[in-house]
Structure formats: C-alpha cells, structure tokens
Amino acid sequence: MKKQQVSRRQFIGASMLAATGMALASKTGFAHSLFAAAKPNSVFGGVQVGVITYSFRSMPSSAGQLLQYCKDCDINAIELMGDAAEAYAGAPKRDGSADFRTRLADWRANCPMDKFVELRKMYNDAGVKIYAWKPNALNKRNTDAEIEYAFKAGKVLGCTHVTVELPTDDAQTQRLGDLAAKHKIFVGYHAHTQATATLWDKALSQSKYNAINLDIGHYVAGTSSSPVDFILKNHDRIMSLHIKDRKFHDGPNMPWGEGDTPIKEVLGMLKKNHYKFPATIELEYNIPAGSDAVKEVIKCREYAKQALV
C-alpha cells in the first residue's frame, strides 16, 4: 500500500512537470514564431519604400553587411548596387592590372548563376526583396555577353529591372532595349540634373523594355520645377523613383524636408493613384557628425512613413 502511494505521488508529480513543460514549450514556441515573423516592413499606405544600397557607401558593404543594414533600418526592399553582388558571386577583384577589364568580361560571360540564386535566397529569407540592381556592365564598352549576363543575373535576383545612367548615344539605348526584350527584363534609365520633361522620349520609343528610373531630387535641381506632372504623364513607364531632397537651380542635397523637392506630395500621389513602383531612399546629403548612414536612412524612412500613413 505504501509503495503504491509513493508511485501515485511520483505519477502525479511527473504529470504536473510534463504539463508545465508542455506549457512552457508552447509559450516558447509561440514566442519563437513571433520572433521569426518579425521581418522588416517598409510598405506604407500601399507604397513600397525601399533603399538603394549606394546609401550605405560610407560603411563596409559586403552582401551580408548590406542585408544587416536593411534589417536595422526596417526596410524590406532594395535596389542593389552591382559590386557587392558580383563580389559575392566570385568576380575578379580590381587589382590595377592591365588585363582586369578582360578578365572581368570573361568572368561575366561564363558566370554560373548559382551564387546569385543563393544571394536572392539569403535576402528573401530575411524578408528583403531585391527589386532592381545596378551592375557596372551596361555601358557602351561592355560586350553583349556582359549585358546579357547583367539581365540574367537581375532576373535570378528577382528584379523587375536593372538601372543604368541614361546614355547620350541613341544607339546604346537601342542596343540595351533590344537585349532587354530578349530577356524580358526592363532597363530603368537614371538621370541627374540633365533631366527634362522629354529627356527619356527617344529611349522609350525604341523599346517597350526601355523605362525610367526617375530621381526626383535631381529632377528638381535640374529643372527648378516639380516632378509631379512628369510622373503623372509617364507613370506607366516608370520602374522606380529615387527619393532625395535638393534645392532648385542645381542646388545641394539637403536633409529631407529642407530642400525644394516635394517629397511628401510625390509620395502622397503614389498612394492616391495606387502606383506600384517603389520609392527608393537614396542618401546623398552630408551625414552629420555623430551619425552614420544607417541612422540617416532610418530618418528618411520615418519621413516617408509619416507622409504615407
């Protein structure tokens, strides 16, 4: 009888421990699931706010480090500069040798896409989408094989478009447009203060895959006017916007809200009209003493959020 009572006590005690353990495990699992779900989010009012990784140029910029900056800034979508992705994929390092350009072109022409697949997965698993990338492989001096490599890698990364400075040579925009059509990926042409309301017209007429990567700060500085009418007219050919604040009359880059660029009005228009192209933070104003690029991008993100919520 005594032995049976001891066994009963042991059984009750073990049952209570098991129940407690199950409850703790359930709470731990729930907490873990909440933690795992805490991925970056920078969609406000239906508008995707992203960042170009050029914004972090003052900081160490490996592919892994750039991803961490995005997470630190709570930004879930990016335009990726080419160097970090190519370094991750094993591109030859710039060494000043006379044959560097040739070796790089050969690498690009024969580069397997495995590392770009891996890079996309690393970013996507962390909750960050790569919507555009800007490789230095789309210029007149680059071979067709290099340009096609850029388009292939862009698609593997999950991009809707690649970006490049708008060439002054119409033959080059025709060339890029034709190769982009072959690979079914868009080319977003970027401009600085040479921007006008008609600057992109020729390129847009050459191929439906030629498109616009509009920098609203440069547009304001170059035209001394608002980009709103341009966006309304060309919204169906815009792949992404670069958002920065500049002064009229080729004025300087300014902290957001201190220049002449109507950032809030533009963001509000994207929200109101349900435009789906992303608004890309590009940090170009001087970083204040005691701050860094991540802290300043966070300020820009908050400015955009306040304009959209």
N, C-alpha and C positions, 0 to 999 in steps of 0.2 A: 504493500500500500504506500509506504514512504517513498520507495523507488519510483512508483507510478506518479506521485505528486511532484517529485523532482523533475521527471520527464515532462509533466504537464507545464510546470513553470518554465522549463527550457523551451518548450514548444511555443508558449505564449510570448516569451521574450524574443525568440528568434523571429516570430511572426511580426512583432512590433518593429524590430530592427529592419526586417525586409520591407515593411510598409513605409517606414521612414526613408529607407534607401531609395525606394521607388519614387517617393515624392520628391526627394532631393534630385534624383536623376531627371525626373520630369521637369523640375524647375530649371535645372542646369541646361537641359536640352532646349527648353523654351528660350532661356537667356541666350544660349549659343545661336539659336535660329534667328533671334532678333539682331544679335551682333553680326551674324553672317549677312543679314539682309541690309545692313547699314552701308550701302554703297553710295557713291557720290551722286548728286542730283542737281542739275542747273537748268531745269526746264521750268519757266515761269510764265504763267498765263498762256501756255501752249507754245511759247517761243523757246527754241533751243539756244541757250547761251553757251558758247564754247570758248576755247582759248587756242591761239597759235603758240606752239612750243618755243618759237622765237622770243616770246615774252620772258623766258627763263634763261636767256643767253648769258646773263651775268653770273649764273650759278653752274655747278657741274651738271652736265647734260647727257648722261647715258640714257638709254631707253628706260632702264629701271628707275633712274632718278627722276626723269620726266613724269613717269607714271605716278610716283610718290607725290610730286608737286601737285598733280591734278587732284589726287585724293586729299591732299592737305587743303587745297582751295575749294573742295567740294564741287568740282566740275567734272561732268560725265561725258564730254565730247570735245574732240580736238582736231585741229589742223596740224599735222606732224611735219616738222622740217626733215629734210632728207638725210642729213648727216647721221643722226642718231640711229635711224632705221638701217642705213647702209652699214654702219659700224657693227650693229647687232648681227647683221647678216653676213659679216666677214669681208667687207670690202677692203681693198688695199689701203693702207694708211698713207696719207700725204707725207712725203719724205723729201720733197725738193728735187727728186731725181728727174732727169730729162725725159725719161720714158713713163713717168707716172700717169699721164693722161692716157697713154696707150694701154697700160696695164689695167687702169680703171675701166676703160671702154671694153676691154676683153672680158673682164670680170662681169660686167653688167650683161654683156651679150650672152654669157654662158651661165649666169647665176641661177641655181635652182631656187624655187620659191619656198622651200621648207622652212627657212628661218623667218620669212615674212608671215607664214601661217602661224608659226609659234609666237611671233610677236603680237599678232592680232589676238590670239587666244589669251595671252598674258594680260593684255589691256581689257579685253571683253570680260574675262573672268573677274576683273577688278571693278567692272561696271563702267568702263570708259570706252566709248566708240570713237574710232578714227574715221572722220567723215571726209577728210582731204589730206593729201600730203604734197609737199613741195620739194621734190628732188632737183638737184642741180644737173639735170640730164635732158632738158627740153629746149636747149638753145641751138642756135644755127650750127655751131661747131660740133654738136653731138651727132653721132651716127643714127641712122634709122633704127638699128638694133638697140641702141641705148634708149631711144624714145619709146620703143615698143616694150622694153624692159620696164620703164617707168610706169607705163599703163598697166602692164601685167601685175606688177607689184602693188600698184594702187588698188586694183580690183581685189587682190588677195588680202590686202589690209582691210577691206570692207569699205573703201572710199567710193563716193559718188563722183568725185572729181579730183584732178590734180590741179595745182596752181603754179603759175609762172608769170613773170613780168611780161606785159604786153609788148611783143616785138614791134619794131618800127618797119620791119620788112614784111610786106603783104604775102610774099612767097612763103615765109616761115609760118605764118598763121594758117595758110592754106595747107602746108605740109602737116602741121600738127593736127589740124581739123580732119584731114583725110585719114591719118593714122589713128586718131581717136575714134573715128567712125568704125574703123576696122575692129577696134577692141571694145566698142560700146561703153566708153567712159568719157566724161566731159572734161574739157580744159577750161578752168576759170582764170581769165586773164586779169592780172593785177596792174593797177596804175598808181602813180604818185601824183605830183602836182601838175603833170601834163594833162590830167583828166579834163575832159569837156563832155558836154551832153551828147556829142556824136563820135567820141573817140573810138568806141568799140564797133561802130556800124559796119565797117568793112569786114572785120573778123567774123561778126555774127552772120553776115550774108554768105560767107564762104562755106560754112558747115553748121548743121544743127548741133554738133558737138562742141563748137566754139561757144563759150559762155563768159560770164562776168564774175570776177571776184572783186567787188567794189569796196574800196577803203573810204569810208565816209569822212574821215578826218583829212586825208589827202585831198579829197574832192572839194571840201570846204576851203582848204588853204589855197588850192589852185584856182578855183573859180570864184572865190569870195561869195558864194551863194549856197543855199541849202540843197542837199541831195534828194530831198523828198520827191520832187517832180520826176527826177531821173528814175528813182526806184519804182514809182507808180507806173511809169511808162515801160520799164524794162524788167519788171519783177519776174516775168516768166522765163527770162534768160539769165537771171542771177542765181548762182550756185551758193554763194556765201558772202557775207559782209564782214569787213574788218571794222571794228569799232575802236575809235580813239578820238581824242579831243584836240583840235588845233584852232589856231586863230586865223581869221581872214588874211588875205594879202601875203600868202606864203609864210604865215606866222608860225611860231614854235608849237611843239607838242606841250600840252598842258594837263595837269591832273583833271580828271573827269569833272565837268561842271564849271570849269574855269575858262574854257575856250569858247569858240563860236559855233562849234558843231552841235546840232540839235539832237543829241543822243537820245534823250527821253522821247522826243517827238517821233524819231525813226523807230525806236523800239515799240512805242505805242501803235504805230502804223502796222508793224509786223503782227502785233497781237490782234488789232482790229480787223485786218484783212486776211488773217489766218495764213500768212505766208509761211512756208515750211523750210526755207533756207535758214541756216544757223547764223547767229550774230556772234562773231568771233572777237573776243577780247585780244587786243594787241597792245601790250605795254611798251610805250615808247617815251613817255615823259621821264625826266630825271628822277631816279629813286632817292627819296630824302635820306639824310643821314640817320642811321639807326634802324632803317627799314631794309627790306630786301624784296626781290621780285615776287615771291610767294605772298608776302603781306600786302603788296600793292595790287596784285591780281585779285586777292580776296576783297579789297576795297572796290575794285571795278565790278566784281561780281555782285556785291551788295548794292552798288549804284544801279546796275541793270535790274536787279530783283525789285528794288523799290519803284522803279519805273514801270514794272510789269504786273505787280500784284495789286 
